[in-house]
């Protein structure tokens, strides 16, 4: 396990899976992530988050391939630049770029 939390804003855990991680979020935590990224509860029970070097640039490339932008890019309280999209098959994707402390 990389990290876990349980607080009034929600609970969750991040599990290491080789080069990937798996986040398991409580309903309350998932609602918080949706609120931060999109401004409304929009995700289903599964959302894929991918760390990329430039979330905005990658989002533009995915839009050109048929993905739907769900909200403008946001800087999260945890210092990531996130962009939420919906793939043509309906799966929601969060692209995130970890920002340095000066961003």
N, C-alpha and C positions, 0 to 999 in steps of 0.2 A: 504494500500500500504506500502510495506517495503522500497522500494527504487525506484527512477526513475532518468534518466539522459538523457541529450540531448546535445551532444558535437560534434565536427568535426569528431570524430572517430565512431560515431553512436549513436543511442538512444535506450532506452528500459525501461522496468519497471519490477519490481519483485513484485508479488502480494502474499499476505499470503492466504493460503487455509487450515486452520487447521494445521496439521502436515506437509503439503506439501507447496511448493511455485510454482508459475507459472511465467515463464519469457516470456515476449513479447519483441522481439527484432526487430529493423529495419533491413532491408536487409544489410545495411553497417555494423551494429554491428554483425549480424550473420556471415558475411564474415570475420570479424576480429576474432571471436571465432574459426571459421574453420581454419583460417591461423595459429593461436596460437596452436591449438590442433593437426592439421593434416598437415599444410603447404600448403593447397590448398582448394578451395571451393568444398566441397563434400556433405554437408547435403542437404536434401530436405526441405520442408516447416515446418516439425516437427522433433525435436530431443529431446530425453528424457535425462535429466541429473539427476543422483542420487548421493546423498552424502553417502559415505560408509566409514567405518573406515580405510580400506586399499584398495585404488583403484587398485593398481598393483595386489595384491592377488586376489581380486574379478574379475579382468579382466582375470586372468589365469583360474579361475573356469568357467567363461562364455565361454572362448575359448574352454575349454574341453567339454563344452556342445554344441558347434557348432557355436559360435559367431566368427566373423572375426575381428582380430586386425587391425585397420586402420592406426595406428601410434604408435610409442614408447611413453611411459609416458612422460609428460612434466610438468614442474613447471610454472604456469601461472604468469603474472604480478600481479594478484590479490591473490597470495600466496595459490594456490590450486595445488595439484598434480592430473592432469587430464589424463585419458586414454579414447580414442575414439574407439568404436567397432561398428560393424554392426551385428545386430541379424539375425538369419536365415530367418526371414520374411522381411528383408531389412531395418527395423527401426534402425536408428543410436542412440547409447547410449553413453553418456559421464558419466564416473564414476569419481567422484572427492572426494578428501580428503583435508579438510582444514588443512593447515600446520601452526604450531606455528611460531613465528617470528624468531626462531633460525634455522629453517629447510632450 
